[in-house]
Amino acid sequence: MKTRDIPALEAMCSQLRQDVIAMVSKAGSGHPGGSLSAAEYVTALYFDSLENIDPKNPRKYDRDRFVLSKGHCCPILYSALARKGYFDVSNLTKLREYGSILQGHPDMNKTPGVDISSGSLGNGLAVGVGMALSARMKKLNYRVYVMMGDGELQEGMVWEAAMCAAHHKVKNIIAIVDCNNLQINGTIDEIMSVEPLPDKWRAFGWKVIHVADGNDMEQVLASLDQAKNTEGPVVILAKTVKGKGVSFMENVAAWHGQAPNAKQEEQALAELKMGGGQ
């Protein structure tokens, strides 16, 4: 196993969270909760695990692909892309502005580094399966990572795509489910339970990796390493905290799609700089 600088990755993760708060606050709209819960996985992917990616050549043919199926959480992706060098960090101040390269959902035609436009929930896994099959047909070795929310698993198309991947024995796809148990107006269990998730994925022919704390960088990296060494299709079910790192946002459904005001932004940034949250 390769040696990692865990503190450096954690520091980058904190920076990405701070970017999310600043971006959404300035825009006056956006989705902070699910962006914050996904921060460790997005950080680990872009600053450690994705192979053959090149900010100077975003369409590099043999690069690993990343599909943010829960596209409303694009602030965390935009921050990672900017900090990785795909575009200037100054663009982060223009989230959701007319004419900006950073719109409210990822647009592969506007934003360097975005591998697929997304945001219509339920579509991302199907797109990822298609990308993975394309690699097989073209005899390329890249992997495809697809991040979904647990509420998104209420969409039937997810399970059609899961069935397709197993039937075609797609080995180069890794799905990541951000299991923060909250969607726009309540808990997953209250609105439409998707449990038992491990059993469902196994029944559809997937290998399952369970992560007890998907906001712990060491556990996140270990799960990605394990996934790479598991013949797919493989899914990582990561238990996370919506709004992670900001005390008044954690586990509060209202912060799914609400922007902090100036005072809330100040408190959130102070907590994140101090390693706050619970």
TORMI-819137 format. One record per residue (C-alpha): residue number from 1; residue in one letter; x, y, z negated. Coordinates in pm, 1 decimal. Last residue first. Example, Ala and Ser with C-alpha at 12.3 -4.5 7.8 and 13.67 -1.06 7.14 Angstrom:
2
k r u v w
2 S 1367.0 -106.0 -714.0
1 A 1230.0 -450.0 -780.0
***
This chain:
278
k r u v w
278 Q -1904.9 1715.9 -1573.2
277 G -1830.9 2020.7 -1362.2
276 G -1506.6 2211.4 -1390.7
275 G -1158.7 2160.0 -1252.3
274 M -1058.2 2510.4 -1359.8
273 K -1069.1 2645.1 -1004.5
272 L -1399.8 2463.2 -956.5
271 E -1549.4 2617.5 -1267.8
270 A -1443.7 2969.5 -1167.8
269 L -1577.2 2916.8 -816.5
268 A -1913.9 2807.8 -949.9
267 Q -1939.1 3096.2 -1196.2
266 E -1859.4 3357.6 -930.3
265 E -2095.5 3195.8 -681.9
264 Q -2373.3 3195.7 -940.6
263 K -2324.5 3566.7 -999.9
262 A -2321.1 3643.6 -627.6
261 N -2625.9 3429.6 -547.2
260 P -2592.3 3059.5 -478.2
259 A -2738.6 2923.1 -153.8
258 Q -3009.2 2656.7 -162.1
257 G -3042.0 2341.2 45.0
256 H -2986.5 2039.1 -177.6
255 W -2938.1 2265.0 -478.3
254 A -3301.9 2217.3 -584.2
253 A -3233.2 1845.6 -632.3
252 V -3026.1 1906.7 -945.5
251 N -2780.7 1626.7 -1024.6
250 E -2489.2 1868.9 -1064.5
249 M -2569.8 2221.5 -951.2
248 F -2550.1 2401.2 -1286.8
247 S -2219.5 2239.1 -1376.7
246 V -2041.0 2288.7 -1044.2
245 G -1789.6 2012.9 -976.8
244 K -2023.6 1764.9 -809.4
243 G -2337.9 1922.2 -660.2
242 K -2485.7 1577.7 -599.6
241 V -2294.5 1323.6 -805.1
240 T -2156.5 1015.8 -630.3
239 K -2199.7 638.7 -624.7
238 A -2021.9 511.2 -313.6
237 L -2162.9 227.3 -104.7
236 I -1888.7 152.8 147.8
235 V -2014.3 -38.2 451.5
234 V -1823.0 -287.0 666.5
233 P -1881.4 -414.8 1018.7
232 G -1623.3 -527.8 998.2
231 E -1319.0 -742.4 928.5
230 T -1189.6 -605.2 601.1
229 N -841.0 -453.9 579.1
228 K -950.9 -105.6 680.7
227 A -1240.6 -129.5 436.2
226 Q -1004.7 -219.4 152.4
225 D -787.2 83.0 223.8
224 L -1095.5 305.2 238.5
223 S -1218.1 164.9 -92.9
222 A -879.3 216.6 -257.7
221 L -867.8 576.7 -135.9
220 V -1211.2 650.8 -283.0
219 Q -1129.5 478.1 -612.7
218 E -812.4 686.6 -646.6
217 M -994.9 1006.7 -553.6
216 D -1273.3 969.5 -808.4
215 N -1589.9 1133.5 -676.6
214 G -1718.4 806.7 -530.6
213 D -1733.9 659.3 -879.8
212 A -1855.8 299.3 -901.9
211 V -1753.9 217.6 -546.1
210 H -1918.7 -89.8 -391.9
209 I -1771.7 -245.0 -78.0
208 V -2020.3 -440.8 133.3
207 K -1952.4 -659.6 438.0
206 W -2235.2 -621.5 688.5
205 G -2461.8 -887.1 841.7
204 F -2804.1 -724.5 804.1
203 A -2871.2 -933.9 494.4
202 R -2545.5 -802.7 350.0
201 W -2664.4 -446.0 403.0
200 K -2996.4 -520.7 235.8
199 D -2840.6 -702.9 -59.8
198 P -2601.5 -417.8 -131.4
197 L -2882.4 -159.8 -99.7
196 P -3136.0 -310.6 -339.0
195 E -3271.4 -48.1 -320.8
194 V -3392.7 207.5 -66.7
193 S -3656.9 360.9 -292.7
192 M -3895.6 603.8 -130.5
191 I -3970.2 938.8 -296.4
190 E -3924.6 858.2 -664.6
189 D -3625.6 626.0 -625.5
188 I -3454.3 863.9 -386.1
187 T -3479.1 1140.5 -641.5
186 G -3654.1 1466.1 -568.3
185 N -3743.7 1729.0 -311.1
184 I -3450.1 1762.2 -73.3
183 Q -3284.8 1431.5 -145.7
182 L -3116.2 1293.6 -454.4
181 N -2967.7 954.1 -545.3
180 N -2604.8 1067.7 -493.4
179 C -2522.2 756.5 -290.2
178 D -2296.6 897.4 -17.0
177 V -2307.4 595.1 213.9
176 I -1986.8 533.9 407.6
175 A -2000.1 322.1 723.5
174 I -1682.3 170.1 862.8
173 I -1676.7 57.0 1225.0
172 N -1394.0 -130.7 1397.3
171 K -1516.0 -489.7 1376.5
170 V -1835.8 -472.3 1579.4
169 K -1963.8 -829.2 1584.1
168 H -2223.8 -754.5 1854.4
167 H -2507.5 -886.0 1638.5
166 A -2365.8 -718.5 1327.7
165 A -2340.8 -378.0 1492.6
164 C -2689.4 -407.7 1644.5
163 M -2848.2 -497.8 1309.9
162 A -2688.5 -194.6 1147.2
161 A -2807.3 24.8 1434.8
160 E -3164.1 -99.1 1394.4
159 W -3126.1 -46.2 1020.4
158 V -3027.6 317.5 1058.4
157 M -3307.9 368.6 1310.2
156 G -3562.4 293.1 1039.2
155 E -3488.6 610.5 843.9
154 Q -3513.7 565.4 465.0
153 L -3137.2 516.4 477.0
152 E -3108.7 891.9 515.6
151 G -3193.0 929.3 149.3
150 D -2867.5 746.3 73.5
149 G -2672.1 1001.6 274.0
148 M -2466.2 891.8 571.5
147 M -2098.9 909.2 665.1
146 V -1988.5 720.0 976.3
145 Y -1624.6 620.8 1029.9
144 V -1516.8 488.9 1369.6
143 R -1188.5 306.9 1408.9
142 Y -943.8 336.2 1698.5
141 N -775.0 40.1 1864.9
140 L -847.4 91.2 2234.9
139 K -925.1 -188.2 2480.7
138 K -1167.9 27.0 2681.9
137 M -1462.6 -206.0 2618.6
136 R -1367.2 -248.0 2252.5
135 A -1328.8 125.7 2200.2
134 S -1667.2 182.9 2364.8
133 L -1821.7 -62.8 2119.8
132 A -1696.7 154.3 1833.4
131 M -1833.7 471.7 1989.0
130 G -2172.5 305.9 2041.3
129 V -2177.0 183.6 1681.8
128 G -2096.9 536.5 1568.1
127 V -2384.0 683.0 1769.0
126 A -2623.7 430.7 1615.3
125 L -2485.2 509.9 1270.1
124 G -2536.5 881.6 1322.2
123 N -2898.1 883.2 1435.2
122 G -3084.3 845.4 1105.1
121 L -3103.3 1213.0 1019.6
120 S -3115.7 1461.5 1305.7
119 G -2811.1 1657.0 1195.4
118 S -2538.8 1563.9 1438.1
117 S -2320.1 1680.9 1723.7
116 I -2034.1 1435.9 1770.7
115 D -1656.0 1433.8 1724.2
114 V -1627.4 1773.7 1557.1
113 G -1258.6 1864.0 1573.9
112 P -1294.7 2197.7 1749.1
111 T -1642.8 2341.5 1685.0
110 K -1864.2 2472.8 1964.0
109 N -1930.9 2181.3 2200.4
108 M -1916.6 1920.8 1923.0
107 D -2190.0 2105.3 1733.5
106 P -2218.5 2026.1 1362.3
105 H -2533.1 2158.6 1192.1
104 G -2588.7 2506.7 1051.3
103 Q -2346.1 2655.8 1304.0
102 L -1974.3 2709.0 1273.1
101 I -1832.0 2830.8 1606.2
100 S -2006.0 3161.8 1536.3
99 G -2223.4 3329.5 1800.8
98 Y -2502.1 3412.8 1556.1
97 E -2374.9 3352.8 1204.5
96 R -2440.9 3016.2 1040.8
95 L -2098.6 3005.6 869.6
94 K -1889.8 3310.7 958.6
93 T -1657.9 3334.1 657.1
92 L -1520.0 2989.4 739.1
91 N -1386.5 3128.3 1066.3
90 S -1100.9 3292.5 873.6
89 V -957.9 2943.4 817.2
88 D -834.8 2939.2 1176.5
87 F -920.7 2630.7 1380.2
86 Y -826.9 2261.6 1390.7
85 G -558.1 2321.7 1128.2
84 K -630.4 2062.9 858.9
83 R -763.2 2336.9 629.5
82 A -1004.9 2442.6 903.2
81 L -1121.3 2088.4 975.3
80 A -1164.5 2011.1 606.5
79 S -1362.6 2331.5 547.3
78 Y -1586.3 2262.6 844.8
77 L -1654.2 1909.5 720.6
76 I -1752.9 2030.8 372.6
75 P -1977.3 2298.6 523.6
74 C -2133.8 2035.2 756.3
73 C -2362.5 1889.8 489.0
72 H -2666.2 1944.8 716.0
71 G -2504.4 1688.4 945.1
70 K -2587.0 1386.9 733.3
69 S -2456.3 1170.8 1018.2
68 L -2110.7 1315.7 981.3
67 V -1948.5 1096.1 1245.6
66 F -1571.3 1063.1 1221.6
65 R -1362.1 915.8 1504.7
64 D -1014.0 763.6 1486.1
63 R -793.4 897.5 1763.2
62 D -703.5 694.7 2074.2
61 Y -824.1 947.3 2330.5
60 K -703.4 1266.9 2168.6
59 R -1004.0 1497.2 2192.6
58 P -892.3 1727.8 1909.2
57 N -544.8 1781.0 2061.1
56 K -375.3 2050.8 1853.1
55 P -560.1 1930.8 1543.0
54 D -421.7 1580.2 1606.9
53 I -590.6 1266.3 1477.5
52 N -398.3 942.8 1532.7
51 E -528.3 776.0 1216.5
50 L -791.7 893.8 970.3
49 S -692.0 784.6 618.8
48 D -492.3 1056.2 444.2
47 F -577.7 1424.2 477.1
46 Y -886.4 1400.6 697.0
45 L -1035.1 1085.1 548.5
44 A -940.7 1139.3 185.3
43 T -1072.2 1495.2 190.5
42 V -1402.5 1391.6 349.9
41 Y -1437.6 1108.0 98.9
40 E -1356.1 1326.7 -200.0
39 A -1585.2 1611.9 -91.6
38 A -1902.2 1411.4 -27.3
37 S -2084.1 1513.3 -346.8
36 L -1995.7 1879.0 -285.4
35 S -2141.4 1883.0 65.8
34 G -2453.1 1706.8 -57.9
33 G -2527.0 1983.0 -307.1
32 P -2408.5 2286.5 -107.4
31 H -2653.2 2282.2 183.8
30 G -2687.8 2609.5 369.3
29 S -2825.8 2956.9 333.2
28 G -2718.1 3305.4 227.0
27 A -2425.7 3287.9 469.0
26 K -2192.7 3443.4 212.9
25 S -2302.1 3202.3 -58.4
24 V -2283.3 2902.6 175.0
23 M -1928.7 2981.4 279.8
22 A -1797.4 3071.3 -66.3
21 I -1944.9 2759.7 -227.0
20 V -1820.3 2530.7 50.8
19 D -1473.1 2687.8 48.7
18 Q -1444.2 2625.2 -324.7
17 R -1533.5 2261.3 -267.6
16 L -1269.6 2232.5 3.6
15 Q -1010.3 2383.8 -227.1
14 S -1100.1 2135.1 -500.1
13 C -1052.9 1849.2 -253.7
12 M -716.5 1994.1 -152.9
11 A -610.9 1994.8 -518.1
10 E -730.4 1635.9 -555.9
9 L -527.4 1535.7 -249.9
8 A -219.3 1707.7 -392.7
7 P -273.8 1541.6 -731.2
6 I -303.3 1199.6 -561.0
5 D 25.7 1224.8 -372.0
4 R -4.3 888.3 -201.2
3 T 230.3 592.3 -172.0
2 K 138.9 339.1 93.1
1 M 0.0 0.0 0.0
***
